[in-house]
Amino acid sequence: MEAARALPERDGVAVALTGRVTSVIIPISTHSLDDFEELVAAGPARGFLRKSALSTRAIGAVLDNSGSGAPT
């Protein structure tokens, strides 16, 4: 187990991935944004999508959205 922890430090994998791996949170629900608006606004989510609006285009719109809010 100790060898596994040391591996990323030894070969630079962790350093290399730090600048390349990102996470984006997009809550998806059958409920409307009105039901979760405060939680979405207060959290790290990039935006919100209703499940019925879920598509690659809608996800792309949320990812391209630099301001607050997102398509629903």
N, C-alpha and C positions, 0 to 999 in steps of 0.2 A: 504494500500500500504506500509506503514512504517513497519507493522508487517511482510510482505512478505520479505522486505529487510533484516530484522533482523534475520529471520529464519535460513539462512545458517550459520551466525555467531554464533547463539545460540547453534545449535546442531552439529556443526563441519562438515556439509556436504561440504561446500566450501573447507575447509582444506583437507578433505579426497579425494575430486575429483581432487584437484590441482595436485597431484602426479600420478593420474591414467588416466586422460582424456588428450589426445593429438590430435592435428590436423595436417594433412599432406595435402598439396596442390599439386594436379597433374592436370595441365591444359590438357584438351582434346579437339582436334579440327579436323575438316576435312582437314585443311591446314597442311602443313609440318612444322617441327621445324624451318626450315630456315626462315619462315615468322615471327616467334616469338622468335627466339634465344636470342636476346638482352634482351627482357622482361623477359624471363624465367631465364636467367643467373643473371639478376639484382634483381630479386624478391625472395620471400621466397619459391618458388616452389621446391619440391623435384625432379621433373623431368617433362617430357612431353610425352604424348601419342597421336598418330594419332588415330582418331576415328575408322578407319578400323582395327587397331591393338588392340583395347580395349578388354581385357579378364581378368579373374582373375589371370592368370599366368603373364600377362604383368604388372598388378597392383602390384602383389607380387614382381616382379623383380624391379620395381621402389622403393617399400618400403624397399627392401633388399639392394638397392644401397646406399652405404655410401659416394661415391664420387660425383663429379658434373656430370651432364649429365644423360641420362636415355634412355631406349629403345624408339624407335619411331615407 
